[in-house]
Amino acid sequence: MHFLSEVLERTETDKKSADPVAFVMDVLLPEATVHALGAVHSISLDKAKEMYMRGTEFDSSEITQLGEQLQSHISSKPRQKLDSFLSNYKKALECEEFLRRL
């Protein structure tokens, strides 16, 4: 964040936000993240931006593991909702029509 704040200070533009934190978080940080994704994965900036916009991708084993960890720390009513969600999620992954729509 310190580096991005310095970039903001050096920026000579009339589009500077009145809120420097918002400008760093909403403009500079996403831009820096896209450039980092492009460099790390050796992809174009357009592909890096698409990757950034999609967000983090989790596979089914990671989601299942998270569900199991949550179940051990929550009360019964939220646990029932989580069980229902996990059941529906597993059914969706087994459904060919659902997978085609992805």
N, C-alpha and C positions, 0 to 999 in steps of 0.2 A: 504494500500500500504506500510506503514511503516513496518509492520510485515513481509510482503513478501520480502521487501528489506533486512531486517535483516536475513531472511532465506537465501537469495542469498549470503550475506556476509559470512555466516557460511558454505556454501556449498563448499566441497572440491572435485572438479571435474575438469577434463580437458575440459569438455563440456560447461564451462561458456561462455556465449556470450560476445563479445566485447562491446555490448550495453546492459548494465544492465536493462534499462527500457524495452527493447524489450524482454529480458529473463523473466522478471517478468510478463509482459502482455501476452506473447505468451506461457509460460510454467507454471509458478507458479500460476497465477491467475486462468486459466482454471482448473488446477488440484485441487486447493482449492475449486473452485465452484462445481466441481463434488463431492468432499467429503462432502461439505455442503448439496448438494441436497440429497445425500444418507442418511445423518443423519436426515435431516428435514423430509423426506418422508419415512424413515425406509425401504429403498430399497438397493439392492446390488450396488456395485460400477459400475458393468456392466450396470445395468438398469439406474443408475444415469448418466452415460456417454451417453447412448442413449438419455435420456431426454435432456441433455445439447446440444447434436448435433442437435436435432430437433428444439431447440430454443423455444421461447415464443409462446404459442398457444393462439389464440384469438377466441372467439365464434362470431357468426354472429352478435349478438346484439352489441358487442364491436366495431366491424368493422363499423357497421351502425352508431353508435354514433360518432365515429371518423370522418366518412365521413360528417356527419351533422355539426360537429364543424369546419371542414376544409372549408366547403361550405360557412360558414358565414364570413370567413376571406380571401377569395381569389377572384381574378378577374374573369371575365366571361369565357375567353378561358380555363383556367385550370379547372374552375367549370364544363364546358361542358365535358371535358375529365374525370373528376371524376364521373360525373353523368353516363357517358357511362360505366365506370368501374364498378360502383355499380350495374347498371342494369344487366350487364353481370355476375357479381358475384352472384346476386340473382337468375338469371336464372340457373346458374351452380348448386347452392345448391338445386334447385327444380328438377334437372335432376338425375334420378336414376342411369344412366350409369356413370355419373361423380362421384357420391357418392360411387359406387362400386369400382371405380379405386382408391379411397383414401384408 
